[in-house]
Amino acid sequence: MRRVLNKVAKMISSSIFFVLVVLIGLILAYLVYVRVLTSQNRLDEVKINFYTILTQSMYPTIKAGDIVITYKNEDNVYHVGDVITFISTSNTANGVTITHRIKEVYAVNGVYTYKTQGDANNVSDSAAVLSQNVIGRVVFKIPKAGYIQQFLVTSTGWIVAVVIPCLGIIIYDILKIFKNMAKKTTQKFVKGSTVEREHLKEVLDDEHQ
């Protein structure tokens, strides 16, 4: 039973470590990709983004602490009912990234403008959203993952998520090495004792003859 539990513990630790390494690698690759596109003034080519929601303005559809994943449509055109993430141009939240629902759509000479409102708000946003300020449409949310993200970026979170699983694997391997060494030592001792007993028996048999 103990051996089975050790194997299960090792499998869990290895799986967590592998998943974390893959996630960290993907995030780093994504950040490098975005930085390259930004330096080349090609940020519009970034189709997928993710953001942590900080307020309850979209409650109960999206709650504070949720992470939303957005996708930018090829034509950058959206419809009434879509939840979009955009850069606000209002006086009170100029430059702030906001995620709200489209209530009305206006099109003038092929240029789209959106009136948005949070599901929990009683009034629409004061400033209309220009299509060029839309980052993308919300296609998926991860409940409360924002809290995990905020925890992981702290030193304590890093220790819990990465250092402890790594130490667990290392300690397990060290214990396994010592266990194998002890097993070999015991086998040598038992083998030596058996040889000595057989030799002693032969001596006694010779003396009795």
C-alpha positions in Angstrom: 0.0 0.0 0.0 2.8 2.4 0.9 4.5 1.7 -2.4 1.3 2.5 -4.3 0.9 5.8 -2.4 4.5 6.8 -3.2 3.9 6.1 -6.9 0.7 8.1 -6.8 2.4 11.0 -5.0 5.3 11.0 -7.5 2.9 10.9 -10.5 0.9 13.9 -9.0 4.0 15.9 -8.3 5.4 15.2 -11.8 2.1 16.0 -13.5 1.8 19.4 -11.6 5.4 20.2 -12.4 5.0 19.4 -16.1 1.8 21.4 -16.4 3.3 24.4 -14.7 6.4 24.2 -17.0 4.2 24.0 -20.1 2.0 26.9 -18.9 4.9 29.1 -18.0 6.5 28.3 -21.4 3.3 29.2 -23.3 2.9 32.4 -21.3 6.5 33.5 -21.9 6.2 32.7 -25.6 2.9 34.7 -25.8 4.5 37.7 -24.0 7.5 37.6 -26.4 5.1 37.3 -29.4 3.1 40.3 -28.2 6.2 42.4 -27.5 7.6 41.7 -31.0 4.3 42.7 -32.6 4.1 45.8 -30.4 7.7 46.9 -31.4 6.6 46.4 -35.1 3.4 48.3 -34.6 1.4 45.2 -35.5 -0.5 44.7 -32.2 -3.8 44.4 -34.2 -2.6 41.0 -35.3 -2.9 39.6 -31.7 -6.2 37.8 -31.9 -6.4 36.1 -28.4 -6.0 37.9 -25.1 -6.8 37.3 -21.5 -7.7 39.7 -18.8 -8.5 39.5 -15.1 -11.8 41.2 -14.2 -11.4 43.5 -11.2 -15.0 44.9 -10.6 -18.5 43.5 -10.4 -19.9 45.6 -13.2 -20.7 42.5 -15.2 -22.2 40.5 -12.3 -23.5 37.9 -12.3 -22.4 37.0 -15.9 -18.8 37.7 -15.1 -17.6 38.2 -11.5 -14.6 40.0 -10.0 -11.6 37.6 -10.0 -12.7 35.8 -13.2 -10.3 35.7 -16.1 -11.9 36.3 -19.5 -10.4 35.1 -22.8 -11.1 37.4 -25.8 -11.0 36.8 -29.5 -10.7 39.6 -32.0 -12.9 39.0 -35.1 -11.3 39.2 -38.5 -13.5 42.2 -39.5 -13.5 43.6 -36.0 -17.3 43.9 -36.2 -19.5 42.9 -33.2 -23.2 42.7 -32.5 -25.7 43.6 -29.9 -25.5 41.2 -26.9 -21.7 40.5 -27.4 -19.5 41.0 -24.4 -16.5 42.9 -25.5 -13.2 44.1 -23.9 -12.2 47.5 -25.0 -10.1 50.5 -24.1 -12.3 53.2 -22.7 -12.1 56.9 -23.8 -14.5 58.3 -21.1 -13.4 61.1 -18.9 -13.5 59.0 -15.8 -11.8 55.9 -17.2 -9.7 57.1 -20.1 -7.3 54.4 -21.2 -8.7 51.8 -18.8 -9.5 48.3 -20.2 -13.2 47.5 -19.6 -15.3 44.4 -20.3 -19.0 45.3 -20.9 -21.9 44.2 -23.1 -22.9 45.8 -26.4 -26.4 47.4 -26.1 -26.5 49.3 -29.5 -24.5 49.3 -32.7 -24.0 52.3 -35.0 -22.4 52.1 -38.5 -21.5 55.2 -40.5 -19.6 54.8 -43.7 -18.4 51.4 -42.7 -17.1 52.7 -39.3 -18.7 50.9 -36.3 -19.4 52.5 -32.9 -20.8 50.6 -29.9 -22.8 51.7 -26.9 -21.9 49.4 -24.0 -23.2 48.8 -20.5 -22.2 46.5 -17.6 -24.9 43.9 -16.7 -24.9 45.1 -13.1 -25.0 48.8 -14.1 -28.2 50.9 -14.4 -27.0 53.2 -17.1 -24.9 52.8 -20.3 -21.3 53.8 -20.4 -20.8 57.6 -20.9 -18.5 57.2 -24.0 -19.2 55.2 -27.1 -16.7 52.6 -28.1 -14.9 53.0 -31.4 -14.2 49.8 -33.3 -10.5 50.5 -33.3 -10.6 50.5 -29.4 -12.1 47.0 -29.2 -9.7 44.4 -28.1 -12.0 41.4 -28.7 -15.2 39.5 -27.9 -15.3 37.4 -24.7 -15.4 33.8 -25.8 -14.6 32.1 -22.5 -14.2 32.8 -18.8 -12.3 31.0 -16.1 -14.1 31.6 -12.7 -11.9 33.0 -9.9 -8.7 32.1 -11.9 -7.6 35.8 -11.5 -7.1 35.2 -7.7 -4.9 32.2 -8.6 -3.0 34.3 -11.0 -2.5 37.1 -8.5 -1.4 34.5 -5.9 1.1 32.8 -8.3 2.9 36.1 -9.1 3.7 36.5 -5.3 6.8 35.0 -3.8 4.6 32.7 -1.7 2.6 31.6 -4.7 5.8 30.8 -6.6 7.0 28.7 -3.7 3.8 26.8 -3.5 3.3 26.2 -7.2 6.9 25.6 -8.4 9.4 25.2 -5.6 7.5 22.7 -3.4 6.6 20.3 -6.2 10.3 20.4 -7.4 11.5 19.7 -3.9 9.0 16.9 -3.5 10.4 15.2 -6.6 14.0 15.7 -5.5 13.3 14.4 -2.0 11.4 11.4 -3.4 14.4 10.5 -5.7 16.9 10.9 -2.8 14.8 8.7 -0.5 14.6 6.2 -3.3 18.4 6.1 -3.8 18.9 5.6 0.0 16.3 2.9 0.0 18.0 1.1 -2.8 21.4 1.4 -1.1 20.0 0.1 2.1 18.4 -2.8 0.3 21.6 -3.7 -1.5 23.5 -3.5 1.9 20.9 -5.8 3.5 21.2 -8.3 0.6 25.0 -8.4 0.9 24.8 -8.9 4.7 22.2 -11.7 4.3 24.3 -13.3 1.6 27.5 -13.0 3.7 25.7 -14.5 6.7 24.4 -17.4 4.6 27.9 -18.1 3.3 29.4 -18.0 6.8 26.7 -20.4 8.1 27.3 -22.8 5.3 31.1 -22.7 5.9 30.6 -23.2 9.6 28.4 -26.2 8.9 31.0 -27.7 6.6 33.7 -27.3 9.4 31.5 -28.9 12.0 30.6 -31.7 9.7 34.3 -32.3 9.1 35.0 -32.4 12.8 32.3 -35.0 13.4 33.7 -37.3 10.7 
